[in-house]
Amino acid sequence: MTMKKYLFLFLLAITSVCLQAQQRYTISGYIRDSLSSETLIGASVTVKGEGRGVKSNLYGFYSITLPAGKYTLLCSFIGYLSQEVDIDLKENMTINFSPFPKASLSQEIVISSKRRDANVQDAQMGKIDLPMSKIRSVPVIFGEIDPLKTLQLMPGVTNAGEGNSGIYVRGGGPDQNLIMLDDAVVYNTGHLFGFFSIFNGDAIKNTSLIKGGMPAQYGGRLSSVLDISMKDGNMQKYEIDGGIGTISSRLSIQGPIVKDKASFIVSGRRTYIDLLAKPFIKKSSNFYGSGYFFYDVNAKVNYRFSDKDRLYLSGYFGRDVFDFVNAKRSFDIQIPWGNATMTARWNHVFNRKLFANTTLVYNDYNFEFGAQQSNFELKLSSGIRDLNFKSDFDYYASPKHKMKFGGLYTRHRFTPSVISGKQDTTEFEPNNSQVKFANEAALYVQDDWELSDKLKVNAGIRYSWFQQTGPYKKYLTDDDGNKLDSVSYGSSDVVKTYGGLEPRLTIRYAFDEETSVKAAVTRNLQYIHLVSNAGTTLPTDVWVPSTYRVNPQISWQYALGMFKNFDDNKFETSIEVYYKSMKNQIEYKEGYTPSIRDTEEEFVFGDGWSYGAEFFINKSRGKLTGWIGYTLAWTWRKFPQLNQGNKYPAKYDRRHDLSVVAIYELSPKWKLSGVFVFATGNATTLPERFYIMEGVLTQEYSDINQYRLDSYHRLDFAATYTPKPNSKKRWKSSWVFSIYNIYSRANPYFIYFDQSGSPYDGSLQVQAKQVSLFPIIPSITYNFKF
């Protein structure tokens, strides 16, 4: 053999070794609960001893690409035992992890493990993940488990009022939150006029709120994203969960249809306020026959064709029904409202690096107000109906480089406000000139890129597009609003088109594993709006689209935060500051009342802005856990046609907002928890002067929201008793004893002015009186599972 041949073989061998050293392979799979096969969202898969790692997506899928070699992979998730797998990576591999839940272990076993905390290491800022275990530990009114009530205890999130389940995020209105249940947009989140949310804790798997630095995959709202996922159903065994509470009961059934292949879950809840109150209302009472109840049903089935294909079908249906009857005056009011959603999702793994989810959603929300007296009838209705199609792709380029891209299309049908009536045999049925149709679409791409151990960037761009379409009739009017002429549009005609780019950027700089600084800037467009009338108690809050008359809302949000953990990640702390500008905000004109006119003719437009600082301390481990959240914030509005064109605080402006939550494991059987909240009183408009005009007492009001109600504060307590389970019995149970508003604080709900005496003899007196809703309220809830 010649020297050239030896040299050639030597070079060939070196090249082969180099190629082998440079060869990279992909490990992918799913992460599931070992007992139920429920997929785990946000579980971590890391290379032990190195900083490289990924998290599972919303469907439990992960993918990580590494050079050939020997590794130990570590799978970890909050509330689960860590799982390790040793591998010799020579080819692409599929590894499915099934960590064991700690809650199923004996109470005597204590396990702790250090983990790189997501609040420091992730580029995403302003994100709150709430496991159901934490939500169940927080005391709530009437013992009703409520994710939205728990979110209200976080900095930057304020409640909408006493007992209300709505949320305001960083100065934004309730319509500026994108709330989704299994990818279906939820337009109304409240039961009992907003005192409870529609989300049944027994059916929920995961709750995540993003209040700053919204990723490009989300859009259509200015303030936040609340993404709630339903449970998939136990694939291993049948389970029945339920609870009997003070005002409602709930029951959930889940189990395998085909073991390890298909499963289902059905969960229902109903209040029995009407049944409890009925025996105490006498037939002679003016209110005999009045009543209220709500119910909701969650259902879901899924089928795993293979590790590459899985189908989900889920739905929600909820309804509130309120009847007010005054038999003596032959007066009757009916107010039914509710949501219905249906979702079909298909997961497909194209290859080890590319995961896709395709979704088809139908949702419907409607609100009706009907009144009858003698031979007169009045009906007012509003609602919104959507058909949505979207597709999202996850591409795992490397452990430090993950991309997400996709698009969506939605067909909207709006019924902002339709009034009909009847007097004797004469019927009034207006044409549906207020029914509006629209197309909404978006394309996006985002990149989560770890440039180095210290610097990580999440950058994205979204292009959104909105189009009002016919059938529609546009009226041309004079300066006084009188109709002069009209233009008619057919069902395929375009009335008005809007669109624009929405850049998103978040940067994280880590000083070490427990300290980082993050900054974010986002631009958002919002094409649909909830317009609220604070001056009336009638149901005039309506969803309306952007039209030739109504421009989309636009916001820029800037945020900066520092995140620091202590004592091996036992204590999490953060400080975030933000500024948000909001254009094209919408309100009703002063003195508006519902009429047969198009509601668009009653709108005025202006600007808003908010800024503040949020402070957070969280203790995540030990017998005593909990958090302290404090927000210092300002929220302003300015409308040329309101308040003489001067700026005024928004009705949800809250200067100080403090929440203290403590949860203590007293023993294996007893868990104690307490909540204290304090908040600056709501801004309100009050009459400043009273005078007599033609014998009628007339009021002159202050500037908009010039006054404040008294500060809001209360203390809640709960104790959970869990009997020691009998290993021979499958039945498990617990008792929850809670007290809402322990010291019975009379928190203001609203103020009204009562008058007595006569203006003619000088005895007239006008006195301000405060209405409060909830004094001290004890409750007992019995939970069971078998």
Rosetta blueprint (number, residue, H / E / L):
1 M L
2 T L
3 M H
4 K H
5 K H
6 Y H
7 L H
8 F H
9 L H
10 F H
11 L H
12 L H
13 A H
14 I H
15 T H
16 S H
17 V H
18 C H
19 L H
20 Q H
21 A H
22 Q H
23 Q L
24 R E
25 Y E
26 T E
27 I E
28 S E
29 G E
30 Y E
31 I E
32 R E
33 D L
34 S L
35 L L
36 S L
37 S L
38 E L
39 T E
40 L L
41 I L
42 G L
43 A L
44 S E
45 V E
46 T E
47 V E
48 K L
49 G L
50 E L
51 G L
52 R L
53 G E
54 V E
55 K E
56 S L
57 N L
58 L L
59 Y L
60 G L
61 F E
62 Y E
63 S E
64 I E
65 T E
66 L E
67 P E
68 A L
69 G E
70 K E
71 Y E
72 T E
73 L E
74 L E
75 C E
76 S E
77 F L
78 I L
79 G L
80 Y E
81 L L
82 S L
83 Q E
84 E E
85 V E
86 D E
87 I E
88 D E
89 L E
90 K L
91 E L
92 N L
93 M E
94 T E
95 I L
96 N L
97 F E
98 S L
99 P L
100 F L
101 P E
102 K H
103 A H
104 S H
105 L L
106 S L
107 Q L
108 E L
109 I L
110 V L
111 I L
112 S L
113 S L
114 K L
115 R L
116 R L
117 D L
118 A H
119 N H
120 V H
121 Q H
122 D L
123 A L
124 Q L
125 M L
126 G L
127 K E
128 I E
129 D E
130 L E
131 P L
132 M H
133 S H
134 K H
135 I H
136 R H
137 S H
138 V L
139 P L
140 V L
141 I H
142 F H
143 G H
144 E L
145 I L
146 D L
147 P H
148 L H
149 K H
150 T H
151 L H
152 Q L
153 L L
154 M L
155 P L
156 G L
157 V E
158 T E
159 N E
160 A L
161 G L
162 E L
163 G L
164 N L
165 S L
166 G L
167 I E
168 Y E
169 V E
170 R L
171 G L
172 G L
173 G L
174 P H
175 D H
176 Q H
177 N E
178 L E
179 I E
180 M E
181 L E
182 D L
183 D L
184 A E
185 V E
186 V L
187 Y L
188 N L
189 T L
190 G E
191 H E
192 L H
193 F H
194 G H
195 F L
196 F E
197 S E
198 I L
199 F L
200 N L
201 G H
202 D H
203 A H
204 I E
205 K E
206 N E
207 T E
208 S E
209 L E
210 I E
211 K L
212 G L
213 G L
214 M L
215 P L
216 A L
217 Q L
218 Y L
219 G L
220 G L
221 R L
222 L L
223 S L
224 S E
225 V E
226 L E
227 D E
228 I E
229 S E
230 M E
231 K L
232 D L
233 G L
234 N L
235 M L
236 Q L
237 K L
238 Y L
239 E E
240 I E
241 D E
242 G E
243 G E
244 I E
245 G L
246 T L
247 I L
248 S E
249 S E
250 R E
251 L E
252 S E
253 I E
254 Q E
255 G E
256 P E
257 I E
258 V E
259 K L
260 D L
261 K L
262 A E
263 S E
264 F E
265 I E
266 V E
267 S E
268 G E
269 R E
270 R E
271 T E
272 Y L
273 I H
274 D H
275 L H
276 L H
277 A H
278 K H
279 P H
280 F H
281 I L
282 K L
283 K L
284 S L
285 S L
286 N L
287 F L
288 Y L
289 G L
290 S L
291 G E
292 Y E
293 F E
294 F E
295 Y E
296 D E
297 V E
298 N E
299 A E
300 K E
301 V E
302 N E
303 Y E
304 R E
305 F L
306 S L
307 D L
308 K L
309 D E
310 R E
311 L E
312 Y E
313 L E
314 S E
315 G E
316 Y E
317 F E
318 G E
319 R E
320 D E
321 V E
322 F E
323 D E
324 F E
325 V E
326 N E
327 A H
328 K H
329 R H
330 S L
331 F E
332 D E
333 I E
334 Q E
335 I E
336 P E
337 W E
338 G E
339 N E
340 A E
341 T E
342 M E
343 T E
344 A E
345 R E
346 W E
347 N E
348 H E
349 V E
350 F L
351 N L
352 R L
353 K L
354 L E
355 F E
356 A E
357 N E
358 T E
359 T E
360 L E
361 V E
362 Y E
363 N E
364 D E
365 Y E
366 N E
367 F E
368 E E
369 F E
370 G E
371 A E
372 Q E
373 Q E
374 S L
375 N L
376 F E
377 E E
378 L E
379 K E
380 L E
381 S E
382 S E
383 G E
384 I E
385 R E
386 D E
387 L E
388 N E
389 F E
390 K E
391 S E
392 D E
393 F E
394 D E
395 Y E
396 Y E
397 A E
398 S E
399 P L
400 K L
401 H E
402 K E
403 M E
404 K E
405 F E
406 G E
407 G E
408 L E
409 Y E
410 T E
411 R E
412 H E
413 R E
414 F E
415 T E
416 P E
417 S E
418 V E
419 I E
420 S E
421 G E
422 K E
423 Q E
424 D L
425 T L
426 T E
427 E E
428 F E
429 E L
430 P L
431 N L
432 N L
433 S L
434 Q L
435 V L
436 K E
437 F E
438 A E
439 N E
440 E E
441 A E
442 A E
443 L E
444 Y E
445 V E
446 Q E
447 D E
448 D E
449 W E
450 E E
451 L L
452 S L
453 D L
454 K L
455 L E
456 K E
457 V E
458 N E
459 A E
460 G E
461 I E
462 R E
463 Y E
464 S E
465 W E
466 F E
467 Q E
468 Q E
469 T E
470 G L
471 P L
472 Y E
473 K E
474 K E
475 Y E
476 L E
477 T E
478 D L
479 D L
480 D L
481 G L
482 N L
483 K E
484 L E
485 D E
486 S E
487 V E
488 S E
489 Y E
490 G L
491 S L
492 S L
493 D L
494 V E
495 V E
496 K E
497 T E
498 Y E
499 G E
500 G E
501 L E
502 E E
503 P E
504 R E
505 L E
506 T E
507 I E
508 R E
509 Y E
510 A E
511 F E
512 D E
513 E L
514 E L
515 T E
516 S E
517 V E
518 K E
519 A E
520 A E
521 V E
522 T E
523 R E
524 N E
525 L E
526 Q E
527 Y L
528 I E
529 H E
530 L E
531 V E
532 S L
533 N L
534 A L
535 G L
536 T L
537 T L
538 L L
539 P L
540 T L
541 D L
542 V E
543 W E
544 V E
545 P E
546 S L
547 T L
548 Y L
549 R L
550 V L
551 N L
552 P L
553 Q E
554 I E
555 S E
556 W E
557 Q E
558 Y E
559 A E
560 L E
561 G E
562 M E
563 F E
564 K E
565 N E
566 F E
567 D L
568 D L
569 N L
570 K L
571 F E
572 E E
573 T E
574 S E
575 I E
576 E E
577 V E
578 Y E
579 Y E
580 K E
581 S E
582 M E
583 K E
584 N E
585 Q E
586 I E
587 E E
588 Y E
589 K L
590 E L
591 G L
592 Y L
593 T L
594 P L
595 S L
596 I L
597 R L
598 D L
599 T H
600 E H
601 E H
602 E H
603 F E
604 V E
605 F E
606 G E
607 D E
608 G E
609 W E
610 S E
611 Y E
612 G E
613 A E
614 E E
615 F E
616 F E
617 I E
618 N E
619 K E
620 S L
621 R L
622 G L
623 K L
624 L E
625 T E
626 G E
627 W E
628 I E
629 G E
630 Y E
631 T E
632 L E
633 A E
634 W E
635 T E
636 W E
637 R E
638 K E
639 F L
640 P L
641 Q L
642 L L
643 N H
644 Q H
645 G H
646 N L
647 K L
648 Y E
649 P E
650 A L
651 K L
652 Y L
653 D L
654 R L
655 R L
656 H E
657 D E
658 L E
659 S E
660 V E
661 V E
662 A E
663 I E
664 Y E
665 E E
666 L L
667 S L
668 P L
669 K L
670 W E
671 K E
672 L E
673 S E
674 G E
675 V E
676 F E
677 V E
678 F E
679 A E
680 T L
681 G L
682 N L
683 A E
684 T E
685 T L
686 L L
687 P E
688 E E
689 R E
690 F E
691 Y E
692 I E
693 M E
694 E L
695 G L
696 V E
697 L E
698 T E
699 Q E
700 E E
701 Y E
702 S L
703 D L
704 I L
705 N L
706 Q L
707 Y E
708 R E
709 L L
710 D L
711 S L
712 Y E
713 H E
714 R E
715 L E
716 D E
717 F E
718 A E
719 A E
720 T E
721 Y E
722 T L
723 P L
724 K L
725 P L
726 N L
727 S L
728 K L
729 K L
730 R L
731 W L
732 K E
733 S E
734 S E
735 W E
736 V E
737 F E
738 S E
739 I E
740 Y E
741 N L
742 I L
743 Y L
744 S L
745 R L
746 A L
747 N L
748 P L
749 Y L
750 F E
751 I E
752 Y E
753 F E
754 D E
755 Q E
756 S E
757 G L
758 S L
759 P L
760 Y L
761 D L
762 G L
763 S L
764 L L
765 Q E
766 V E
767 Q E
768 A E
769 K E
770 Q E
771 V E
772 S L
773 L L
774 F L
775 P L
776 I L
777 I E
778 P E
779 S E
780 I E
781 T E
782 Y E
783 N E
784 F E
785 K E
786 F L
